[in-house]
Amino acid sequence: MSETGDELPPEEVLERITDLAEELAEHPEVGSRVVELLDWVDAYHRDGLGRLVEMIRAWRGEIFLEAVAEDDLAGGLLATYDLGEGARESAERAVERAMDEIRPVAASHGGDIELVGIADGVVEVRLAGTCDGCPSSAATLTHGVEAALRRHWV
């Protein structure tokens, strides 16, 4: 096992950090300084990660945030600062807005477009009604659905 945590899973690294902080806090000569140090590190991380999440969202990076939130280490870090919550819901809302934009076009031809799911940055849709099997469905997907997704999500 590495002393730096290179080979430890994230939960063990956090456990080790907690153990060390508690151990050092018990020593009067350094305890208050350790607590102060941890508070400063916490504030720095919270502000920096918060700003990073805001920038990613401003660039419609919901799918990226969703992937980060699902990662054991990065997602845990965001969750520690209450920044990982809602990434998946945010991506789904953005995709639904895109779908709401294109549905009236499909409906005007007697069809519909349904969201099947979102996984690993891929949006899966199902063409229904007259759109299913329509010769123009490829154009509908490329020029309608993909374009709307780019405006609302990516």
N, C-alpha and C positions, 0 to 999 in steps of 0.2 A: 504494500500500500504506500502510495506517495504521500509525503508530508504536505505537498502543495495542493493535493486534492485532484491531481490530473487523472487519477484512475478511480476516483470515488463517484458513485452516483450522486446526483444533486441533493437528494434528501439526506445523505450521510454528510455531505459538505455542510449543509445548513445545521445539522446536529452538532458537528464539530465546532462550527463557529459559535453556536449557542453555548456549548460546554466551555470553550475557552473564555468567552466573555463572562460567563458566570464565575468561573474560577478566578479570573483576574479581578473581577469586581469585589471579591471577598478580601482583597488586600487593600487596607486603608490608604496606603501610600500611592497606589496606582488605580484603585477602583473608580474614583470619581473621574479621573482622566480617561479611563477606558470607556466609561459611559458617555463622556463628552465626545470622544473620538467616534464612537458608534453613531451618536446622534448626528454628527457632522457628515459622516459617510452616508447615513440614511437620507438626510436632507439633500445631499448632492445627487444621489441616485434617484430619489423620488422626483426632483425637479428635472433632471436630465432625461429620464425615461418618459416623464409626462410630456415634455417638449417634443421628444422623438415621436411619441404616439400621435400627438397633435399634427405634426408635420406629415406623418404617413397618412393620417385620415384626410388631411387637406388635399392630398394628391390621390384621393380615392383608393387608398391602399388597404381596403377592408380585407381582401383575400389574403394579403400578406400578414395582417394582424391576426386573422383567423388561424393561419398556419403557425404563427409564433405562439399564440395562446395554447395551441395543442401540443407544443413541444415541452418536454419535461423540464428542461432547464430554463429556457427563455420564457415559457409560459408561467412557470413558477415565479420567476423574477417579476414579471408584470403583475401577477396575482398578488404578490407581496405588497405591491404599491397600489392595489385596486385599479390597475390599468388594463387588465386582460379581460375583464367582464364585458360581455356584449359584443365581442368581435364577430362572433358567428351571427348573432342577430343583426348586427349592422350590415354584414355582407348580404344576408337574406333580404333585408329591407331594400338595399340598393338594387338587388336583382329583381325583386318584386316591382319596384318603381319602373325598371326597364321593361318588364313584362307588361305592366299596366299601360305603358306607352304604345306597345306594339299590338296588344290584343284587339283594339278597335279595328285595326287594319285587317287582321285575320277574320274578325267577326263580320266585317263588311262583305266578305266572300263566303260566309257560312262556316268558317273554321274557328279554331281556337289554338292557343299555345299554352301548354301547361308546364310548370316547373316540376321536374322530377327530383332534382337534387343538386347539391353543390358539394364537390369533394376535390381536394388538392388543386384548387384553382380552376376546376372545370365545372361549367354549368351545363347540366343535362336538361333538355326540354323535350317535350313530346308534342308533335303536331296532331291535332284532333280535328274531327269534322271533315270538311272538304279540303282542309290543308293536308291531311294525311294522304300521301300518295300523289299529291298535286305536282304536275311538272314544274311549277314555279316555286316549289317548296325550298329548293336550294337557294334561290334568290331571296326568298323571305328570310331564311336563316342568316344569310350573309349580310344582306343590305338592311334587313329589319332588326332581327334579334341581336346579332353581333354589334351592329352600330349602336343600338339602344344600350346594350351592356357597356360599351365603351364610354358612352356619355354619362351613365349613372354609376358605374362601378369601377372599372379599371382605370 
